[in-house]
Amino acid sequence: MGPNNTRVTRKGRGYPVPGVAYEPPSSESERVWVVDWDIPAADKAARQRFYRRLRYIWLNYYGDTRMSTMSVLITDEEDLAREVYQLARRFGRANLYEARKVNP
């Protein structure tokens, strides 16, 4: 249970996150979206299609194709996070988290 007896859950899953108390962001500037994914390495063609489409999405949002090679995206743009999440779900496993910046 979180503060004020609120139940802490992962968004969309409905089960508690152990040891984490949910506190809603006090402003939109503190809210970030985290997407992590796992695309199976066994299907090389699918991985290539995923990263090609991810670069296209990234280019549309930022006008630049430079991006991290890590399997995580942290952004303050909910639309971008949801679009990347949906793309990753088509090619493998993915999680979408809403978080609060601790040190903005």
C-alpha positions as CSV (number, residue, x, y, z in Angstrom):
1,M,0.0,0.0,0.0
2,G,1.2,3.5,-0.8
3,P,0.6,6.7,1.0
4,N,-3.0,7.4,2.1
5,N,-3.7,3.7,1.7
6,T,-3.5,3.9,-2.1
7,R,-2.7,0.7,-4.0
8,V,0.4,0.9,-6.2
9,T,0.0,-0.8,-9.6
10,R,1.9,-1.1,-12.8
11,K,-0.1,0.8,-15.4
12,G,-2.5,-1.5,-17.2
13,R,-1.5,-4.6,-15.3
14,G,-3.4,-4.3,-12.0
15,Y,-0.8,-5.7,-9.6
16,P,1.3,-3.9,-7.0
17,V,4.9,-2.9,-7.6
18,P,6.8,-4.2,-4.5
19,G,8.4,-1.5,-2.4
20,V,7.3,1.4,-4.5
21,A,4.8,4.0,-3.2
22,Y,2.9,5.9,-5.9
23,E,2.9,9.6,-5.7
24,P,1.3,11.4,-8.6
25,P,3.6,14.0,-10.3
26,S,2.9,17.5,-8.9
27,S,3.2,18.9,-12.4
28,E,3.4,17.7,-16.0
29,S,7.1,18.7,-16.2
30,E,7.9,16.0,-13.6
31,R,6.2,13.2,-15.5
32,V,8.2,10.9,-17.8
33,W,7.3,7.8,-19.7
34,V,9.6,4.8,-19.8
35,V,9.3,2.1,-22.5
36,D,11.5,-1.0,-22.4
37,W,11.4,-3.8,-24.8
38,D,12.9,-7.2,-25.6
39,I,12.9,-8.2,-29.2
40,P,14.1,-11.8,-29.7
41,A,17.6,-12.1,-31.2
42,A,16.7,-15.4,-32.9
43,D,14.6,-13.5,-35.6
44,K,17.2,-11.2,-37.1
45,A,14.9,-9.9,-39.8
46,A,12.2,-9.0,-37.3
47,R,14.8,-7.1,-35.2
48,Q,15.9,-5.2,-38.2
49,R,12.3,-4.3,-39.1
50,F,11.7,-3.1,-35.6
51,Y,14.7,-0.8,-35.4
52,R,14.0,0.5,-38.9
53,R,10.5,1.5,-37.9
54,L,11.7,2.8,-34.5
55,R,14.2,5.1,-36.4
56,Y,11.3,6.3,-38.6
57,I,9.1,7.1,-35.5
58,W,12.1,8.8,-33.8
59,L,12.8,10.9,-37.0
60,N,9.2,12.1,-37.1
61,Y,9.3,13.3,-33.4
62,Y,12.8,14.7,-33.3
63,G,14.0,15.2,-36.9
64,D,17.1,13.3,-36.1
65,T,18.0,9.6,-36.3
66,R,20.6,9.6,-33.5
67,M,19.3,7.5,-30.7
68,S,20.5,5.1,-28.0
69,T,21.1,1.5,-28.8
70,M,19.8,0.4,-25.4
71,S,16.4,-1.3,-25.2
72,V,14.7,1.5,-23.3
73,L,13.2,4.9,-24.2
74,I,12.7,7.6,-21.6
75,T,10.6,10.6,-22.8
76,D,8.2,13.2,-21.5
77,E,6.0,12.8,-24.6
78,E,3.2,10.3,-23.9
79,D,2.3,10.0,-27.6
80,L,5.8,8.9,-28.5
81,A,6.0,6.5,-25.6
82,R,2.7,4.8,-26.6
83,E,3.7,4.6,-30.2
84,V,7.0,3.0,-29.4
85,Y,5.3,0.6,-27.0
86,Q,2.8,-0.5,-29.6
87,L,5.6,-1.1,-32.1
88,A,7.6,-3.1,-29.7
89,R,4.6,-5.2,-28.7
90,R,4.2,-6.3,-32.4
91,F,7.8,-7.6,-32.5
92,G,8.4,-8.9,-28.9
93,R,7.8,-8.0,-25.3
94,A,7.4,-4.5,-24.0
95,N,6.5,-2.5,-20.9
96,L,5.2,1.0,-20.5
97,Y,5.7,2.9,-17.3
98,E,4.6,6.3,-16.1
99,A,7.2,7.8,-13.8
100,R,8.1,10.9,-11.9
101,K,11.4,12.7,-12.2
102,V,13.2,12.6,-8.8
103,N,15.9,15.1,-9.7
104,P,14.5,17.2,-12.6
